[in-house]
Amino acid sequence: MSREQGKPIAEATGEYARAVETLEWYGTHAEELSAPIPHGQNRMIVPEPLGVVAAFTPWNYPAVLIARKLGPALAAGCPVILKGAEETPSAAIHIVEALRQAGIPDGVVNLVFGVPAQISEHLLSSPIVKIVTFTGSTAVGKHLAKLAANNLQRRVLELGGHAPVVVCEDADLATAVPAISEYKFECASQSCNAPSRILVARPLYEEFLSRMTEVARKIKIGPPDDPTTEMGPMANALQIEAMQRLVEDAVNRGARVETGGKRLDQPGFYWAPTILTGVSKDARVLHDEPFGPILTVAPFDTIEEVSLNMV
């Protein structure tokens, strides 16, 4: 995983631990999750498997997201066709092989790779597939939802995000700053859950900005196989180009780069942890999911103002 995606060894190891924990949880609770449920004196609700699940997983968290899709489906008795990410295939291959070695019956978990559009159209055109679960971009999620509508397949979609963090006046900055930084810059910020907009109560704004900028500057960036690396490279050149476009657009509209804002001058797809202030409301970085190590920080005076900034 580290070689394929650039995730530091510690993060990759932690992700596999989370994947194992997820599969163990569903394995432990499978029987009770499928147990009949009394409903009144003379009625019983009996859960039954819905059928074949088509599961599409992304490259950014290839192990834990596979576990999250396989675990509940298998616990419910549903066979799965898993479409692994071509960019990070090893996690899918090793997890499916581990399940095979553990004795899972043939045909219960099936793994495919290939052209994503062709695979999705083929699978979702089949009435045998009853459920589609997808983690990825909003645009692709909308497309899959349209394909699934033809056969009324159920949809479980985990799509893009643009998460704000609100730092109120009574916040403990000694706790808040490292917590935000750790969650933001994990996986080089290539996560739909990573915060991208920080809104800070004005009395704390200057101190928060100073602390967050200092933390961002101290993040150790380096090769993913170095155990001391805290943030590795981005996944590919397209991710770097996207960071460049967002920063240039924000700066052209009056934003200030507090730290970072550029690709590092070294081999690999490394982008410096970036903090922007004074960002115009029409800047693309406030409307498009950055999916990379860019944070915007802005002050607020009232909670009503925060609500308007979240729209």
C-alpha positions in Angstrom: 0.0 0.0 0.0 2.8 2.4 0.9 4.6 1.8 -2.4 1.5 2.1 -4.5 -0.1 5.1 -2.9 2.6 6.9 -1.0 1.1 6.5 2.4 3.7 6.4 5.2 4.4 3.0 6.6 2.9 3.9 10.0 -0.4 5.0 8.4 -0.5 2.0 6.1 0.1 -0.4 9.1 -2.6 1.4 11.1 -5.1 1.1 8.2 -4.6 -2.6 8.0 -5.2 -2.8 11.7 -8.5 -1.0 11.3 -9.5 -3.3 8.4 -8.8 -6.3 10.6 -10.8 -4.8 13.5 -13.7 -4.1 11.1 -13.9 -7.6 9.7 -13.6 -9.1 13.2 -16.4 -6.9 14.5 -18.8 -8.0 11.8 -17.7 -11.6 12.1 -18.3 -11.5 15.9 -21.8 -9.9 15.5 -23.0 -11.6 12.3 -25.2 -14.0 14.1 -27.0 -11.4 16.2 -27.3 -9.0 13.3 -29.2 -11.7 11.4 -31.2 -13.0 14.3 -35.1 -12.8 14.2 -36.6 -9.8 15.9 -39.8 -10.2 17.9 -42.5 -7.8 16.8 -45.6 -8.0 19.0 -47.1 -11.2 20.4 -47.6 -13.2 17.2 -45.2 -11.6 14.7 -41.5 -11.9 14.0 -39.2 -9.9 11.7 -36.7 -12.3 10.0 -33.8 -10.6 8.2 -32.9 -12.1 4.9 -29.9 -11.5 2.6 -30.9 -9.0 -0.2 -28.6 -10.6 -2.8 -25.5 -9.8 -4.7 -23.6 -6.6 -3.8 -21.5 -4.7 -6.3 -18.8 -2.9 -4.2 -16.6 -0.1 -5.7 -13.6 1.0 -3.6 -11.2 3.9 -4.1 -7.4 4.2 -3.9 -7.0 6.5 -0.9 -8.0 4.0 1.9 -8.0 0.7 0.0 -7.9 -1.7 2.9 -10.3 -0.2 5.5 -12.9 0.7 2.9 -12.8 -2.8 1.4 -13.4 -4.1 5.0 -16.3 -1.7 5.5 -18.0 -3.0 2.4 -17.2 -6.7 2.8 -17.9 -6.9 6.5 -21.6 -5.9 6.6 -22.4 -7.7 3.3 -20.9 -11.0 4.4 -22.4 -10.7 7.8 -25.8 -10.4 6.2 -25.2 -13.4 3.9 -24.8 -11.4 0.7 -22.1 -12.4 -1.9 -20.0 -9.6 -3.1 -18.4 -8.6 -6.4 -15.6 -6.3 -5.3 -14.2 -3.8 -7.8 -10.8 -2.9 -6.4 -8.9 0.3 -7.2 -6.4 -0.2 -10.1 -4.0 2.4 -8.5 -3.7 0.4 -5.3 -4.6 -3.2 -6.1 -2.5 -5.0 -3.5 -4.9 -4.4 -0.6 -7.8 -5.9 -2.4 -5.8 -8.9 -3.6 -4.4 -9.7 -0.2 -7.7 -9.3 1.7 -9.6 -11.5 -0.7 -6.8 -14.1 -0.6 -6.8 -14.0 3.2 -10.6 -14.7 3.1 -10.0 -17.6 0.7 -7.4 -19.1 3.0 -9.8 -18.6 5.9 -12.3 -20.9 4.2 -14.8 -18.6 2.6 -16.8 -20.6 0.0 -16.0 -20.1 -3.7 -18.0 -17.4 -5.4 -18.9 -15.5 -2.2 -16.3 -12.8 -2.7 -15.3 -12.1 -6.3 -12.6 -9.5 -7.2 -12.4 -7.6 -10.5 -10.1 -4.9 -11.9 -10.4 -3.1 -15.2 -11.9 -0.1 -16.9 -14.2 1.4 -14.2 -16.9 2.6 -16.6 -17.2 -0.7 -18.4 -17.3 -2.7 -15.1 -20.0 -0.5 -13.6 -22.2 -0.5 -16.6 -21.9 -4.3 -16.9 -22.6 -5.0 -13.3 -25.4 -2.5 -12.8 -27.2 -3.6 -16.0 -27.6 -7.1 -14.4 -30.8 -7.8 -12.4 -28.8 -10.2 -10.3 -27.0 -7.3 -8.6 -29.3 -6.0 -5.9 -27.1 -3.4 -4.1 -24.3 -1.1 -5.2 -22.0 0.5 -2.6 -19.5 3.1 -3.8 -16.9 5.4 -2.2 -15.5 8.1 -4.4 -16.3 11.4 -6.2 -19.8 13.0 -6.2 -19.8 13.0 -10.0 -19.2 9.3 -10.3 -21.7 8.6 -7.5 -24.4 10.4 -9.5 -23.6 8.4 -12.6 -23.8 5.1 -10.7 -27.1 6.2 -9.1 -28.5 6.7 -12.6 -27.3 3.3 -13.7 -28.7 1.6 -10.6 -32.1 3.2 -11.1 -32.9 1.0 -14.1 -33.0 -2.1 -12.0 -34.0 -0.4 -8.7 -30.8 -1.4 -7.1 -30.3 -0.1 -3.6 -27.5 2.4 -3.3 -25.0 3.1 -0.5 -22.9 6.1 -1.6 -20.0 7.7 0.3 -19.1 10.7 -1.8 -16.9 13.8 -1.7 -16.8 16.2 1.2 -15.8 19.8 2.1 -15.6 19.6 5.9 -15.5 22.7 8.0 -14.1 22.9 11.5 -15.6 25.5 13.9 -13.3 26.7 16.7 -15.3 28.5 19.3 -14.1 31.1 21.8 -13.9 28.6 24.6 -11.8 26.0 22.7 -8.7 24.5 24.1 -6.2 25.3 21.4 -3.5 23.1 22.9 -5.9 20.2 22.1 -7.7 21.5 19.0 -4.7 22.4 16.9 -2.8 19.1 16.9 -6.2 17.2 16.5 -7.1 19.2 13.5 -3.6 18.9 12.0 -3.4 15.1 12.5 -6.8 14.5 10.9 -6.1 17.0 8.0 -2.7 15.9 6.9 -3.1 12.1 7.2 -2.9 10.4 3.8 -1.6 13.8 2.5 -5.1 15.1 3.0 -6.5 12.8 0.3 -9.6 12.0 2.2 -13.2 13.0 1.9 -13.3 13.3 5.7 -10.3 15.7 6.0 -11.2 19.2 7.2 -10.7 21.9 4.6 -12.1 25.0 6.0 -11.4 26.3 9.5 -13.6 29.0 11.0 -12.2 30.5 14.2 -13.9 32.8 16.8 -12.2 36.2 16.3 -10.7 36.5 19.8 -8.8 33.3 19.1 -8.1 33.8 15.5 -4.5 35.2 15.6 -3.3 32.7 18.2 -5.0 29.7 16.4 -3.5 30.8 13.0 0.0 31.1 14.6 -0.2 27.7 16.2 -1.6 25.9 13.2 0.9 27.5 10.8 3.8 26.4 13.1 2.5 22.9 13.3 2.0 22.7 9.5 5.6 23.9 8.9 7.0 21.3 11.2 5.4 18.3 9.6 8.1 16.0 8.4 7.6 15.2 4.7 9.6 12.4 3.1 9.6 9.0 1.6 6.8 6.7 2.7 9.1 3.9 3.6 10.9 6.1 6.2 9.4 5.4 9.6 10.0 9.0 10.7 7.9 10.4 7.8 4.7 12.2 8.9 3.3 13.0 5.5 4.2 11.3 2.2 3.7 12.3 -1.4 0.4 12.8 -3.1 -0.9 9.9 -5.3 -0.1 11.3 -8.8 0.7 14.3 -10.9 -3.0 15.1 -11.4 -3.3 15.7 -7.6 -0.4 18.1 -7.7 -1.9 20.0 -10.7 -5.2 20.4 -8.8 -3.4 21.9 -5.8 -1.6 24.4 -8.0 -4.8 25.5 -9.6 -6.6 26.0 -6.3 -3.8 28.0 -4.8 -3.2 30.2 -7.8 -6.9 30.9 -8.1 -7.2 31.9 -4.4 -4.1 34.1 -4.5 -5.3 35.8 -7.7 -8.5 36.7 -5.8 -6.5 38.2 -2.9 -5.7 35.3 -0.6 -2.5 35.2 1.5 -0.3 32.1 1.7 0.7 31.7 5.3 2.8 28.6 4.7 3.3 26.1 1.8 1.5 26.9 -1.4 3.9 25.1 -3.7 5.2 21.7 -4.8 8.4 20.7 -3.0 11.6 20.7 -5.1 12.4 17.0 -4.8 11.6 13.8 -6.7 8.0 12.6 -6.2 4.6 14.2 -6.0 5.1 16.2 -2.8 3.0 19.3 -1.9 3.8 21.4 1.1 1.1 21.6 3.8 -0.6 24.9 2.9 -2.6 27.4 4.9 -4.5 30.2 3.2 -6.1 33.3 4.8 -8.1 36.2 3.4 -9.7 33.8 0.9 -12.4 35.4 -1.2 -15.9 33.7 -1.0 -15.8 33.1 -4.7 -12.4 31.3 -4.7 -12.6 27.8 -6.0 -11.0 26.3 -2.9 -14.1 27.2 -0.9 -16.4 25.5 -3.3 -14.4 22.6 -4.7 -13.2 19.8 -2.5 -9.4 20.3 -2.2 -8.6 16.6 -1.6 -5.1 17.6 -0.7 -3.0 19.5 2.0 -4.7 22.9 1.7 -6.4 24.6 4.6 -8.3 27.9 4.6 -8.6 29.7 7.9 -11.0 32.6 8.5 -12.3 34.4 11.6 -16.0 34.7 12.6 -18.0 36.9 15.0 -21.3 35.1 15.3 -22.6 31.6 14.9 -25.0 32.9 12.3 -22.0 34.0 10.3 -20.6 30.5 10.6 -23.8 29.0 9.2 -23.6 31.3 6.1 -20.0 30.3 5.5 -21.0 26.6 5.5 -23.4 26.9 2.6 
